[in-house]
């Protein structure tokens, strides 16, 4: 401070507010002078562009400079807007107190314009896309999987995909920060998951573990999602995966990006993290600009909504005894017993019984077309310890349940928001829960007491695949599962994991609360369930079971048997 008070620095310091104000003003003003005025900042060439420097015969215009710093200028304009907004709000509150909401009190009309962000052109072709591929609004997201701010933004994007189902699509770009030690490798791992058709479940898992991301996370997450481990590991070492991450990072730098997250709404620059309402403002603007009504539902909203109703288990007299899943769906077969008859082999599109057609075959279940709706038939093992884990139904909880989860002690003490949504593979979880008794022994009584019972602390889980996959660490105290306390008198974790609902878990780590959500899903199911079409089903109907079985035998090396 002594140096700053030195008389030699005072003139420069006195100029700083003037220079800053001038730069802010430039953000909202045309860079060219008004017609008829005299340019004082530089000369103008014949095209009317203001020249601000010359190098020999070469000139640099103000427009070229502004193009280089267009994002920084918008950030400054946004800071000026926020300053004005906060001041305006305080002035309104002083003149129009909210408690004086009498009938004769005039309404407040907010007229302060929000600065319009610059629009950049981005090529999103050839990238994985979440949402409707024909959506009129695309959100291009530059993020790092090791960024907690990107993890929070991922939850916001999931909410927007729900709110604007069919209207928007999300496209990822890799931009790991240099201080994120596992950021680049996490991006490569996400590309490898995409190679096996599970980009979004894997990305959600990475974001859910952003705080504790390490090199062992990549293989663990691939395992619990049921990805082919050898192919996944081989992919991690392929140079072209690293090249893609490097290319995205270079693109981000060339655009002038310096941090994450950054979201471009149809090219409109928004620097995050931001609230859902902030992104919604620009999405609504884009929909209106393109002639759509933001308040109306998209005609295919049900197809693209993440929380769409899942397919119910059938109560027909059928038993699935085995499946043969081929890399070519039309060659997959299922062993199904109808009533008390011997099990027969059915291919995709084949009639199973009157009014019932086999529509899709998966490793652990099949989808049936029953008249005009779909039903699910799950593979039942002969092992008495078999645990059936349904896929998660993401339909929103009722308000009362949601309030009990998010506000367990009333408005005065709300829970922290969840750190992420962690996917759990259906087959993987069924296998883990066969050892439920052993897993339960990892819960021991803690010192804290609630409702007359001791809370439960996790001990001896360092080498536990199950608890590691769920993101727990040695000594964590599990506090609540959904809207229920966890203690020595009750532990609802197991029932919650097999409920088919989103599982919301709150736990204490080093004295601080943590919260995470789990969803159970089959690899690629949510993203790919609509990839087939009725035409392919009709083709399968015409082929017959005999041809399909022969093709399956010829391609045994491509098939995965489950019986």
HELIX and SHEET records of a PDB file:
HELIX    1   1 UNK A    2  UNK A    5  1                                   4    
HELIX    2   2 UNK A    7  UNK A   28  1                                  22    
HELIX    3   3 UNK A   62  UNK A   68  1                                   7    
HELIX    4   4 UNK A   70  UNK A   95  1                                  26    
HELIX    5   5 UNK A  148  UNK A  163  1                                  16    
HELIX    6   6 UNK A  183  UNK A  195  1                                  13    
HELIX    7   7 UNK A  199  UNK A  208  1                                  10    
HELIX    8   8 UNK A  210  UNK A  212  5                                   3    
HELIX    9   9 UNK A  215  UNK A  224  1                                  10    
HELIX   10  10 UNK A  229  UNK A  236  1                                   8    
HELIX   11  11 UNK A  239  UNK A  255  1                                  17    
HELIX   12  12 UNK A  276  UNK A  289  1                                  14    
HELIX   13  13 UNK A  301  UNK A  304  1                                   4    
HELIX   14  14 UNK A  329  UNK A  331  5                                   3    
HELIX   15  15 UNK A  399  UNK A  406  1                                   8    
HELIX   16  16 UNK A  426  UNK A  432  1                                   7    
HELIX   17  17 UNK A  433  UNK A  435  5                                   3    
HELIX   18  18 UNK A  436  UNK A  440  1                                   5    
HELIX   19  19 UNK A  465  UNK A  469  1                                   5    
HELIX   20  20 UNK A  493  UNK A  497  1                                   5    
HELIX   21  21 UNK A  525  UNK A  528  1                                   4    
HELIX   22  22 UNK A  534  UNK A  543  1                                  10    
HELIX   23  23 UNK A  545  UNK A  554  1                                  10    
HELIX   24  24 UNK A  556  UNK A  558  5                                   3    
SHEET    1   A 3 UNK A  43  UNK A  44  0                                        
SHEET    2   A 3 UNK A  50  UNK A  55 -1                                        
SHEET    3   A 3 UNK A  58  UNK A  61 -1                                        
SHEET    1   B 5 UNK A 129  UNK A 131  0                                        
SHEET    2   B 5 UNK A 168  UNK A 174 -1                                        
SHEET    3   B 5 UNK A 137  UNK A 143  1                                        
SHEET    4   B 5 UNK A 262  UNK A 265 -1                                        
SHEET    5   B 5 UNK A 268  UNK A 271 -1                                        
SHEET    1   C 4 UNK A 344  UNK A 347  0                                        
SHEET    2   C 4 UNK A 333  UNK A 338 -1                                        
SHEET    3   C 4 UNK A 318  UNK A 325 -1                                        
SHEET    4   C 4 UNK A 560  UNK A 562 -1                                        
SHEET    1   D 4 UNK A 351  UNK A 353  0                                        
SHEET    2   D 4 UNK A 356  UNK A 361 -1                                        
SHEET    3   D 4 UNK A 365  UNK A 370 -1                                        
SHEET    4   D 4 UNK A 373  UNK A 378 -1                                        
SHEET    1   E 6 UNK A 421  UNK A 425  0                                        
SHEET    2   E 6 UNK A 512  UNK A 521  1                                        
SHEET    3   E 6 UNK A 503  UNK A 509 -1                                        
SHEET    4   E 6 UNK A 477  UNK A 481 -1                                        
SHEET    5   E 6 UNK A 453  UNK A 458 -1                                        
SHEET    6   E 6 UNK A 443  UNK A 450 -1                                        
SHEET    1   F 5 UNK A 421  UNK A 425  0                                        
SHEET    2   F 5 UNK A 512  UNK A 521  1                                        
SHEET    3   F 5 UNK A 503  UNK A 509 -1                                        
SHEET    4   F 5 UNK A 477  UNK A 481 -1                                        
SHEET    5   F 5 UNK A 484  UNK A 485 -1                                        
END                                                                             
